[in-house]
Amino acid sequence: MALPEERHYVGEVGTEMIIDCGRDISTAADMRLLVKKPDDTVVEWIAGQYLSNKNAIRYVTEAGDFDQSGEYEMQSKIAIGGFIGLGKTVKFIVYDRFA
């Protein structure tokens, strides 16, 4: 799982998150990102299939997703048939504006 080597800021909208799950997930019934925010709040972002790669999911950030500065942790969650599995955890920083 990898994110672009760029800085992200509080209030940012439209950031494309593409997560490679390491296996073909084209038949997945449910694709989500579990996100732990700096205040330890855990939220789920509903993702979709990344059409350019059958192993990857895609999510585009919306208003309120990056509402805190600090370290975020993110993990994919995929349901295929009777299998529900989690991917590796990735960590990234969301900075205050002008940082």
Legacy VTK file of the C-alpha trace (Angstrom):
# vtk DataFile Version 3.0
C-alpha trace
ASCII
DATASET POLYDATA
POINTS 99 float
0.000 0.000 0.000
1.478 3.349 -0.937
0.457 6.960 -1.194
2.038 9.637 -3.348
5.123 11.275 -1.867
3.391 14.595 -1.397
2.093 16.641 1.498
-1.574 16.644 2.411
-3.279 19.475 4.284
-6.322 19.981 6.511
-9.325 20.793 4.328
-7.879 19.157 1.207
-10.531 17.749 -1.140
-10.123 15.649 -4.276
-7.004 13.706 -3.302
-7.003 10.375 -5.110
-6.080 7.471 -2.844
-5.160 4.359 -4.823
-4.430 1.274 -2.739
-2.957 -1.881 -4.270
-4.365 -4.875 -2.388
-1.868 -7.347 -3.842
-4.472 -9.646 -5.399
-7.275 -9.549 -7.950
-10.244 -7.865 -6.270
-12.365 -7.371 -9.403
-15.123 -9.564 -7.909
-15.188 -7.777 -4.542
-18.658 -6.934 -3.287
-17.462 -4.339 -0.802
-14.335 -2.164 -0.811
-13.574 0.256 2.002
-10.767 2.144 3.627
-10.629 2.089 7.417
-9.110 5.367 8.554
-7.851 6.192 12.032
-7.592 9.944 12.498
-5.130 11.712 14.838
-7.725 11.859 17.666
-8.158 8.034 17.405
-11.561 8.346 15.710
-12.009 5.502 13.201
-14.099 6.105 10.079
-14.825 4.087 6.939
-14.546 5.548 3.468
-16.404 3.617 0.762
-14.006 2.934 -2.091
-14.453 1.575 -5.588
-12.526 -0.506 -8.065
-9.564 1.293 -9.634
-10.251 0.552 -13.285
-6.600 0.722 -14.377
-5.523 -2.077 -12.012
-7.638 -5.116 -11.018
-5.679 -5.341 -7.732
-6.411 -1.804 -6.538
-9.173 0.244 -4.970
-9.674 3.985 -5.341
-11.092 6.679 -3.098
-11.224 10.424 -3.697
-11.239 12.536 -0.537
-14.289 14.638 0.250
-14.943 17.636 2.492
-14.338 16.664 6.113
-12.059 13.687 5.411
-8.877 15.587 6.311
-10.355 17.602 9.180
-7.449 17.220 11.618
-3.715 17.675 11.420
-1.470 14.835 12.517
-0.814 11.191 11.718
-3.503 9.178 9.931
-3.520 5.396 9.609
-5.331 3.717 6.726
-6.109 0.081 5.950
-8.072 -1.509 3.104
-11.036 -3.769 3.888
-12.319 -6.034 1.104
-15.217 -8.526 0.942
-15.036 -11.226 -1.742
-17.493 -14.105 -1.443
-17.350 -15.287 2.172
-13.937 -13.689 2.715
-13.533 -10.355 4.494
-9.930 -9.252 4.805
-7.767 -6.330 5.779
-4.676 -4.993 4.054
-1.449 -3.591 5.429
-1.645 -0.365 7.400
-0.159 2.750 5.859
0.562 5.926 7.822
0.686 9.463 6.504
0.702 12.993 7.864
-1.913 15.670 7.251
-0.442 19.089 7.946
-2.015 22.321 9.127
-2.330 24.912 6.390
0.846 26.868 5.690
3.014 24.139 7.276
LINES 1 100
99 0 1 2 3 4 5 6 7 8 9 10 11 12 13 14 15 16 17 18 19 20 21 22 23 24 25 26 27 28 29 30 31 32 33 34 35 36 37 38 39 40 41 42 43 44 45 46 47 48 49 50 51 52 53 54 55 56 57 58 59 60 61 62 63 64 65 66 67 68 69 70 71 72 73 74 75 76 77 78 79 80 81 82 83 84 85 86 87 88 89 90 91 92 93 94 95 96 97 98
